[in-house]
Amino acid sequence: MTRDELNGVLAKLGLLEGRSFTTAQGDAWYEILSARKADDAHTAVLQFHSTPFKRVAYPGDINGIVEDIERSRVASIGSLEPTLADLESTSNRRWLNKELYRVVRQGELSPAGYREYQRSRMTLKAFMAEQAVLTSA
């Protein structure tokens, strides 16, 4: 997420908790959460505060909830397998598996999207590029 997106997450926390964040605190939050998606962080803030309020949230709390969100995306699909086109296009299977895991984990490829990718017989890169074109049209 960008720093501006994080500021939105912190603004939501500020409203829910009645506090504000200094630039230094924002920097620390950004250091921990920058690799996460802003939508997931917003969801995590709401999940954290959907239980009885006991204390303010810390970056590790939000990061842990986002981690759970991401893991559940992978679990909802089960075993991730690249297409034959992917396997034929590269000898770097490790990178391929890692990239497939990343796009599912971060929600760029939904369970329905994964099934479509499997039926497409395309490489992951080509499939994701095609999806980006379709969603921007």
N, C-alpha and C positions, 0 to 999 in steps of 0.2 A: 504494500500500500504506500501511497505517497504521504508526505508530511501533512499536506492539506487534508487528505482523507483521515489521517490519524487525528487531526484537530477536530474533525467531526465526531469521531468516536469519543474523544475526551470531552467535547461539549455535551454529548449525551450523558456521559458519566457525571459531569458536573451538575447537570440538571437533576439527575436521579439522586445524587449524593449531597447536593448543596455545597460543593467545593469548587475551587478553581485550581488550575495547574500553572506552575511557572514554566518558563522556557526550558530550564534545566530538567524539570520533571518530564516535560514533553519530549525532550531529547532522550531521556532514559526509556520512556515508553516506546518511542520510535525504534530505539536500538533493539528492543525485545520483540516488537510486533511488526516490523517493517516487511518481513517476508510473508506475512499473512494477507489475506484478502480483506478489504474494508468491510464488505457485506458480512463476512463471517465474524469479524470483530464486533460489528453492531449487534448481530444475533447473539454473540457471547455476552455482551453487556446486558442485554435483555434477559437472557437465561440466568445470569448471575443474580440479577435483581428480581427474578420471578419467585424466588424463595424468600422466606421472612428475612428482613434486613438485619444483619448482625454486625457488619463492619463494611468499610469501604473496600472497593476492589483494587487489587494490585495487578501489575502487568502479567505476573505469572498466573493469576486466576483466569484472566481473559485468554491468555495464550493456551492454558490447559483446556479450556472449553473449546477453543478453535481446533485444537488438536483432536478432541473427541469428535467434533463435527466432520473434520477431514477423514478420520479413521472410519467413521460410519459410512461415508461415501464409498470408500473402497470395499467395505464389508457388504454393502448392498449389492455389489456386482459379484463379489467372490473372486475367483481366480482370473487374473488379468493375463491375456495372451495376445501377442502381436499377430497381425495378419500374415499370411504367406508372402504378400507383397513386401511387407516390412522385413521379414526374415531374408528374403532374396535381395533386398536393396542394401543391406549392411552386414558387415561381419561383427559389428560392435553390439552384440545382443545385450550387454549390460546397460549401455546407454539407452537403448531402445526400451528396455523394461523400466528403467528409471523414469524416462520421459512419459511413458504410458501411465505409470503410477502417479506421476506429478499431475498430469492433466485431469485424471479422475479425482485425485485427492483434493485438488483445488476447485473442483466443480466446473472445470472447463469442458468436461465430457461427462454427461449424465448417464445413468444406467441405460436409458433409451438410446442416447447417443453412442454409447459403447456397443450396443447391439447393432446399431446402424453401421458403425465402423467395421465390425466383424463381417457384416454382409457386403460391405462396399468393395472388398478386395483391393483397397487402396492402402498406400502407406499412411501412417498416422499423420505425418506432416502434410500430405496432400489432402487428407480428409479434414483436418483442422482448418486448413486454408480455405477449402470449399465451404465449410460451415461458417467461417468468418464472412465470406462473400455473401452467403445466403442470409445471414442475420443482419448484414449492413444494408441490404437492398430494400 
